[in-house]
Amino acid sequence: MGDTCAMGPVEGAPRSPFEMIAVDKAQKIILSRTEPLPATTRPLEAVAGCVAAGDVAAREDLPQYPTSIKDGYAVVAADGPGEYPVVAEVRAGAGTGHRIAPGQVAYITTGSPLPEGADAVVMVEQSVKLDAGADGVPRVRIASAATPGLDVRQVGGDMAAGTTVLCAGEYIGAPEVGILATVGAVQVPVHSAPSVAVLSTGDEVVDPSATELKPGQVRDSNRALLVALLKQSGAHISDLGIAADTLQGLIDTLKGAIAGGAHVVVTSGGVSMGDRDYVKAALDALGGTIHFGRVLMKPGKPLVYATIPGGTHGAPVHFFGLPGNPVSSFVTFHLAVAPCLKKLAGFGRAKGDAACTLPRVRVKLGFTAKLDPERPEYHRAGLTFDAEGGCFVAHTTGGQASSRLLSVRSASALLVMPQRAGTLPEGEWVDALLLHGPTLM
């Protein structure tokens, strides 16, 4: 058998006018042209998943008065163990106004204000109820000594008045919503969520509802996939369906998306070198600037990023032309579109642009991986935790063809495989870009 070599372009065949650039350079180009959207105010119940556009501070001390941490008895610590009359019962929500003197105690519940004169709490497990005295007042035996401050939450112990409880640029998850409710922040400054128009291109693409496929037809998995990813990102979505596979049809669709207020337009298909791949021609017709048209990655090489003037919001519209193969669309969304959406939504304001890209960790290969000598490959993998080895282990999702959408099923990471011939053996360490949390086993 004779020697084989990598197949390059045939003489006279179409050649791309675009330089092949690295993924990190592509991300820098995108993020350098992206600015956070203006701030708006949303009610507390609508801010989960947003990014704060301003600081929020506590208006008062929490707690505002010394508070019991336990159910038990409020005591004067200097009194020590012994038998005492229970002169008051203090329950949460009953307000302040109770008082004890040396030689007296008060029954108190968790979260209740400490009576005036008390300086400690003895938990109920360290007490024994006694019969009432001759005066009818309940009595109790305190079995343990207390030191001043025992089981007492001091004024401002949880947060002092003026404490910044939410910083501009911080993601608002469920814990942050609870904190905002605690300080009474019912109107919260946040960055607006981006509006994204998404469409598919190609006469071969048909709606997923098609019950029978004609020769050459494929169901539109890309648009369904992208819409789901956009929903997860919190974007406002305009689903433009399948564009007519003509240059003018695509131009008209893009004009409609821009006029409709889109901050970002995402297409899939039509970005390769075929005669009917119209995306780049449509961008030229709209006065767009193509910032790159090829990226050194597998899958996803023909990824296009452009900006189009005339956005209704006063800034250029970000355009992403994703490759038509479904896995290519998935990978390029995570590596190119998602960082843009995150920065528009305010991510990165506090920690820089790195906060807009996928987190990177080192993992150990749980399989032998074949490498590509021409491009770095983003291998879809699941991660499990090896408790004995104290590390995460990557497991392939199977065949990695860009047409095989099953390769993204159960994938929790993209393994960054180096560009070279040969293989990486099982047990080798590689970088992994986390799509979501790994499985703990």
C-alpha positions as CSV (number, residue, x, y, z in Angstrom):
1,M,0.0,0.0,0.0
2,G,1.3,3.4,-0.9
3,D,1.8,6.3,1.5
4,T,-1.3,8.5,2.2
5,C,-1.4,12.1,3.0
6,A,-4.0,14.7,4.1
7,M,-6.2,15.9,1.3
8,G,-5.8,19.6,0.5
9,P,-8.0,21.7,-1.8
10,V,-7.9,20.8,-5.5
11,E,-6.3,23.3,-7.8
12,G,-9.1,25.6,-9.1
13,A,-11.5,24.7,-6.3
14,P,-13.2,27.5,-4.3
15,R,-11.0,28.8,-1.5
16,S,-12.1,30.7,1.6
17,P,-11.0,34.3,1.8
18,F,-10.9,34.1,5.6
19,E,-7.9,33.4,7.7
20,M,-8.2,30.4,10.0
21,I,-8.0,31.7,13.5
22,A,-7.7,30.0,16.9
23,V,-10.7,29.6,19.2
24,D,-9.3,31.9,21.9
25,K,-8.7,34.6,19.3
26,A,-12.2,34.2,18.0
27,Q,-13.6,34.6,21.5
28,K,-11.5,37.8,22.1
29,I,-12.8,39.3,18.8
30,I,-16.4,38.6,19.9
31,L,-16.1,39.9,23.4
32,S,-14.1,43.0,22.4
33,R,-17.2,44.0,20.4
34,T,-19.7,43.2,23.0
35,E,-20.9,45.5,25.8
36,P,-23.4,44.8,28.6
37,L,-27.0,45.9,27.8
38,P,-28.4,48.9,29.7
39,A,-29.7,48.5,33.2
40,T,-33.4,48.1,34.1
41,T,-35.3,47.5,37.3
42,R,-37.2,44.2,37.9
43,P,-39.4,43.1,40.7
44,L,-37.8,40.6,43.1
45,E,-39.8,37.7,41.8
46,A,-38.4,38.2,38.3
47,V,-34.7,38.6,38.9
48,A,-33.6,35.0,39.3
49,G,-31.1,34.3,36.4
50,C,-30.3,37.9,35.9
51,V,-27.1,39.8,36.5
52,A,-27.1,42.7,39.0
53,A,-26.6,46.1,37.4
54,G,-25.9,47.9,40.7
55,D,-25.0,47.3,44.3
56,V,-27.7,46.5,46.9
57,A,-27.0,47.2,50.6
58,A,-28.8,46.2,53.8
59,R,-30.9,49.0,55.1
60,E,-30.8,47.9,58.8
61,D,-29.0,45.6,61.1
62,L,-30.0,41.9,61.0
63,P,-31.0,41.0,63.6
64,Q,-32.0,44.4,64.9
65,Y,-31.9,43.2,68.5
66,P,-30.1,40.4,70.3
67,T,-31.9,37.2,69.3
68,S,-31.9,33.6,70.7
69,I,-30.3,30.9,68.6
70,K,-32.0,28.1,70.6
71,D,-35.2,27.2,72.3
72,G,-34.5,27.4,76.0
73,Y,-34.2,30.0,78.8
74,A,-32.9,33.5,78.7
75,V,-30.7,34.0,81.8
76,V,-28.3,36.3,83.5
77,A,-25.0,34.4,83.0
78,A,-23.6,35.5,86.3
79,D,-26.4,33.7,88.2
80,G,-25.0,30.2,87.2
81,P,-26.9,26.9,87.6
82,G,-29.8,26.7,90.0
83,E,-33.5,26.9,90.4
84,Y,-35.3,30.1,89.1
85,P,-38.7,31.5,88.5
86,V,-39.8,31.7,84.9
87,V,-41.2,35.3,84.8
88,A,-41.9,35.6,81.1
89,E,-42.4,33.6,77.9
90,V,-40.9,35.2,74.8
91,R,-41.9,33.8,71.3
92,A,-40.7,34.9,67.9
93,G,-42.9,37.6,66.4
94,A,-44.1,38.8,69.8
95,G,-41.9,41.9,69.8
96,T,-39.7,43.3,72.5
97,G,-40.6,44.7,75.9
98,H,-39.9,41.7,78.2
99,R,-37.4,42.1,81.1
100,I,-35.8,39.9,83.7
101,A,-33.7,40.7,86.7
102,P,-30.9,38.7,88.3
103,G,-32.4,35.6,89.9
104,Q,-35.0,35.3,87.1
105,V,-35.3,33.6,83.8
106,A,-37.6,33.7,80.8
107,Y,-38.6,30.9,78.4
108,I,-37.6,31.8,74.9
109,T,-37.9,30.3,71.4
110,T,-35.5,30.4,68.5
111,G,-35.4,33.7,66.8
112,S,-37.1,35.6,69.6
113,P,-35.7,38.9,71.0
114,L,-33.6,38.5,74.2
115,P,-35.4,40.1,77.2
116,E,-33.8,43.2,78.6
117,G,-31.5,42.2,81.4
118,A,-30.6,38.8,80.0
119,D,-27.2,38.1,78.4
120,A,-27.3,34.4,77.5
121,V,-29.5,31.5,76.6
122,V,-29.4,28.0,78.1
123,M,-30.9,25.5,75.7
124,V,-34.0,23.6,76.9
125,E,-32.0,20.3,76.9
126,Q,-30.0,21.7,79.9
127,S,-33.1,22.4,82.0
128,V,-35.7,20.6,84.1
129,K,-39.2,22.0,84.6
130,L,-40.3,22.2,88.3
131,D,-43.6,22.7,90.1
132,A,-44.7,26.2,90.3
133,G,-43.8,28.1,93.5
134,A,-46.3,29.2,96.2
135,D,-46.9,32.4,94.2
136,G,-48.0,30.3,91.2
137,V,-45.0,31.3,89.1
138,P,-43.5,28.4,87.0
139,R,-40.0,27.4,88.0
140,V,-37.1,25.6,86.2
141,R,-33.8,24.1,87.2
142,I,-30.9,25.4,85.0
143,A,-28.4,22.6,84.9
144,S,-25.4,24.2,83.1
145,A,-23.4,27.4,83.5
146,A,-23.6,30.0,80.8
147,T,-21.2,32.7,79.6
148,P,-22.3,36.1,78.3
149,G,-23.4,35.8,74.7
150,L,-24.0,32.0,74.8
151,D,-26.5,31.1,72.0
152,V,-27.3,34.7,71.3
153,R,-27.2,36.3,67.8
154,Q,-25.9,39.8,68.4
155,V,-27.2,43.0,66.7
156,G,-26.0,43.0,63.1
157,G,-24.5,39.5,63.5
158,D,-25.9,38.3,60.2
159,M,-25.4,41.5,58.3
160,A,-24.8,45.0,59.5
161,A,-26.7,48.0,58.1
162,G,-24.9,49.3,55.0
163,T,-23.4,45.9,54.2
164,T,-23.3,45.3,50.4
165,V,-25.3,42.1,49.9
166,L,-25.2,42.1,46.1
167,C,-22.5,43.5,43.9
168,A,-22.9,44.9,40.3
169,G,-22.0,42.1,37.9
170,E,-23.0,39.3,40.3
171,Y,-25.3,36.5,39.0
172,I,-28.6,36.3,40.9
173,G,-29.4,32.8,41.8
174,A,-31.8,31.4,44.4
175,P,-29.6,32.3,47.4
176,E,-29.2,35.9,46.2
177,V,-33.0,36.1,45.8
178,G,-33.4,35.0,49.4
179,I,-30.9,37.6,50.5
180,L,-32.6,40.4,48.5
181,A,-35.9,39.4,50.2
182,T,-34.2,39.5,53.6
183,V,-33.1,43.2,53.1
184,G,-36.4,44.2,51.6
185,A,-35.1,44.8,48.1
186,V,-38.3,44.3,46.1
187,Q,-37.1,46.3,43.1
188,V,-33.7,45.2,41.8
189,P,-31.3,46.8,39.2
190,V,-30.4,44.2,36.6
191,H,-29.0,44.1,33.1
192,S,-31.6,43.5,30.4
193,A,-31.6,40.0,28.8
194,P,-30.6,40.0,25.2
195,S,-33.1,39.4,22.4
196,V,-32.0,36.7,20.0
197,A,-33.5,35.8,16.6
198,V,-32.8,32.3,15.5
199,L,-33.4,30.6,12.1
200,S,-32.3,27.7,10.0
201,T,-31.4,27.8,6.3
202,G,-31.5,25.2,3.5
203,D,-34.2,23.8,1.3
204,E,-33.3,20.3,2.6
205,V,-34.4,21.3,6.1
206,V,-38.0,20.6,7.1
207,D,-40.0,21.1,10.2
208,P,-39.6,18.4,12.9
209,S,-43.3,17.6,12.6
210,A,-42.7,16.1,9.1
211,T,-43.8,12.5,9.3
212,E,-42.1,11.3,6.2
213,L,-38.8,12.5,4.8
214,K,-38.2,12.8,1.0
215,P,-34.8,11.8,-0.3
216,G,-32.2,14.4,0.9
217,Q,-34.5,16.0,3.5
218,V,-33.5,16.3,7.2
219,R,-35.7,17.4,10.2
220,D,-34.7,20.8,11.7
221,S,-32.9,19.6,14.8
222,N,-30.6,22.7,14.9
223,R,-33.3,25.3,15.5
224,A,-34.9,23.2,18.2
225,L,-31.5,22.7,19.8
226,L,-30.6,26.3,19.6
227,V,-33.9,27.5,21.0
228,A,-33.5,25.2,24.0
229,L,-30.0,26.5,24.6
230,L,-31.2,30.1,24.3
231,K,-34.0,29.4,26.8
232,Q,-31.4,28.1,29.2
233,S,-29.4,31.3,28.8
234,G,-32.4,33.4,29.7
235,A,-32.5,35.2,26.4
236,H,-35.7,36.6,24.8
237,I,-36.2,34.4,21.7
238,S,-37.6,35.2,18.3
239,D,-38.0,31.9,16.3
240,L,-37.9,32.8,12.6
241,G,-38.3,29.3,11.4
242,I,-36.6,28.0,8.2
243,A,-35.5,30.8,5.8
244,A,-36.0,30.4,2.1
245,D,-32.9,29.1,0.5
246,T,-32.4,32.1,-1.7
247,L,-30.2,35.1,-1.2
248,Q,-33.1,37.6,-1.2
249,G,-35.1,35.4,1.1
250,L,-32.3,35.3,3.6
251,I,-31.7,39.1,3.3
252,D,-35.4,39.8,3.9
253,T,-35.4,37.5,7.0
254,L,-32.3,39.1,8.5
255,K,-33.8,42.6,7.9
256,G,-36.9,41.5,9.7
257,A,-34.9,40.2,12.6
258,I,-33.0,43.5,12.9
259,A,-36.1,45.6,12.6
260,G,-37.7,43.4,15.3
261,G,-35.1,44.5,17.9
262,A,-32.7,41.6,17.9
263,H,-29.4,42.1,19.7
264,V,-28.2,38.9,18.3
265,V,-29.1,36.8,15.2
266,V,-28.1,33.1,15.1
267,T,-28.4,31.1,11.9
268,S,-27.4,27.5,11.2
269,G,-26.3,26.3,7.8
270,G,-25.3,28.2,4.7
271,V,-21.7,29.2,5.8
272,S,-19.6,26.6,3.9
273,M,-18.2,26.9,0.4
274,G,-21.2,25.6,-1.7
275,D,-22.8,27.6,-4.5
276,R,-26.0,28.1,-2.4
277,D,-24.4,29.0,0.9
278,Y,-25.8,32.6,1.0
279,V,-25.0,33.8,4.5
280,K,-21.8,35.7,3.7
281,A,-23.4,37.3,0.6
282,A,-26.4,38.4,2.7
283,L,-24.2,40.0,5.2
284,D,-22.4,42.0,2.5
285,A,-25.8,43.2,1.2
286,L,-26.7,44.4,4.6
287,G,-23.5,46.3,5.1
288,G,-22.3,43.8,7.7
289,T,-18.6,43.4,8.7
290,I,-17.4,39.8,8.9
291,H,-14.8,39.6,11.6
292,F,-13.9,36.0,11.0
293,G,-15.2,33.2,8.8
294,R,-13.1,30.2,9.7
295,V,-12.0,28.9,13.1
296,L,-9.3,26.3,13.8
297,M,-11.6,23.8,15.6
298,K,-13.3,20.4,15.1
299,P,-16.2,20.5,14.7
300,G,-17.2,24.0,13.7
301,K,-14.5,25.3,11.3
302,P,-16.8,27.4,9.0
303,L,-18.2,29.5,12.0
304,V,-18.9,33.1,11.0
305,Y,-19.1,36.1,13.3
306,A,-20.2,39.5,12.0
307,T,-21.7,42.7,13.1
308,I,-24.6,44.4,11.2
309,P,-25.3,48.1,11.5
310,G,-28.8,49.5,12.0
311,G,-29.9,47.8,15.3
312,T,-33.0,49.4,16.7
313,H,-31.2,49.7,20.1
314,G,-28.5,52.0,18.7
315,A,-25.7,49.4,18.5
316,P,-24.7,46.9,15.8
317,V,-26.4,43.5,15.8
318,H,-24.2,40.5,16.5
319,F,-24.5,37.8,13.9
320,F,-23.4,34.2,14.3
321,G,-23.5,31.9,11.3
322,L,-23.2,28.4,12.7
323,P,-22.4,25.4,10.6
324,G,-25.3,23.2,9.5
325,N,-24.2,19.9,11.1
326,P,-26.0,19.7,14.4
327,V,-23.0,18.9,16.6
328,S,-21.1,21.8,15.0
329,S,-24.0,24.1,16.0
330,F,-24.0,22.8,19.5
331,V,-20.2,23.3,20.0
332,T,-20.0,26.7,18.3
333,F,-23.0,27.9,20.3
334,H,-21.1,27.2,23.6
335,L,-17.8,28.5,22.4
336,A,-18.9,31.6,20.5
337,V,-22.6,32.6,21.0
338,A,-22.9,31.9,24.7
339,P,-20.0,34.2,25.7
340,C,-21.5,37.0,23.7
341,L,-24.9,36.5,25.4
342,K,-23.3,36.4,28.8
343,K,-21.5,39.6,28.3
344,L,-24.6,41.3,26.9
345,A,-26.4,40.1,30.1
346,G,-23.8,41.6,32.4
347,F,-21.5,38.7,33.1
348,G,-17.9,39.7,33.2
349,R,-18.6,43.1,34.6
350,A,-17.2,42.0,38.0
351,K,-14.6,39.4,36.9
352,G,-13.7,40.2,33.3
353,D,-14.4,38.5,30.1
354,A,-13.1,35.1,31.4
355,A,-16.4,34.9,33.3
356,C,-18.2,34.7,30.0
357,T,-16.5,31.6,28.7
358,L,-16.8,28.0,29.8
359,P,-14.9,27.1,33.0
360,R,-11.8,25.0,32.3
361,V,-10.6,22.1,34.5
362,R,-8.1,19.3,34.2
363,V,-9.5,15.8,33.9
364,K,-8.1,12.3,33.3
365,L,-9.0,10.4,30.2
366,G,-11.0,7.2,30.8
367,F,-10.5,6.1,27.2
368,T,-7.9,6.2,24.4
369,A,-8.6,9.2,22.2
370,K,-7.7,9.4,18.5
371,L,-6.3,12.9,17.7
372,D,-6.7,15.0,14.5
373,P,-3.5,16.3,13.0
374,E,-5.2,19.3,11.3
375,R,-7.4,20.8,14.0
376,P,-7.9,20.8,17.8
377,E,-11.0,18.7,18.5
378,Y,-13.7,19.4,21.1
379,H,-14.5,15.9,22.1
380,R,-17.9,15.5,23.8
381,A,-17.6,13.6,27.1
382,G,-19.3,12.8,30.4
383,L,-17.4,13.3,33.6
384,T,-17.5,11.2,36.8
385,F,-15.6,11.6,40.0
386,D,-13.1,9.0,41.0
387,A,-13.1,9.1,44.8
388,E,-10.1,6.8,45.1
389,G,-8.0,8.8,42.7
390,G,-9.4,12.1,43.8
391,C,-10.0,13.4,40.2
392,F,-12.6,13.7,37.5
393,V,-12.5,11.1,34.8
394,A,-13.7,11.7,31.2
395,H,-15.7,9.1,29.3
396,T,-16.4,9.5,25.6
397,T,-20.0,9.8,24.4
398,G,-19.2,7.6,21.4
399,G,-18.7,8.4,17.7
400,Q,-17.7,12.1,17.3
401,A,-19.0,12.8,13.8
402,S,-20.4,16.3,13.6
403,S,-23.6,14.9,12.2
404,R,-24.1,12.5,15.2
405,L,-26.2,14.5,17.7
406,L,-26.2,11.5,20.1
407,S,-22.6,12.5,20.9
408,V,-23.9,15.5,22.9
409,R,-26.4,13.5,24.8
410,S,-25.2,13.2,28.5
411,A,-22.1,15.3,27.6
412,S,-21.0,17.4,30.6
413,A,-17.8,18.6,29.0
414,L,-15.9,19.4,25.8
415,L,-12.4,17.9,26.0
416,V,-9.8,20.1,24.3
417,M,-7.8,17.6,22.3
418,P,-4.5,18.8,21.0
419,Q,-3.9,19.1,17.2
420,R,-1.5,16.3,16.3
421,A,-1.3,12.9,14.9
422,G,-1.7,9.7,16.9
423,T,-3.6,9.1,20.1
424,L,-3.8,10.1,23.8
425,P,-3.8,7.0,26.0
426,E,-6.2,6.3,28.8
427,G,-5.1,8.0,32.0
428,E,-3.6,11.1,30.2
429,W,-4.6,14.5,31.6
430,V,-6.5,16.9,29.3
431,D,-8.3,20.2,29.6
432,A,-12.1,20.0,29.8
433,L,-14.6,22.9,29.3
434,L,-17.5,22.3,31.6
435,L,-21.0,22.4,30.0
436,H,-22.6,21.6,33.4
437,G,-21.7,19.9,36.6
438,P,-20.2,16.4,36.4
439,T,-21.8,13.3,37.8
440,L,-20.6,12.4,41.3
441,M,-20.1,8.6,41.7
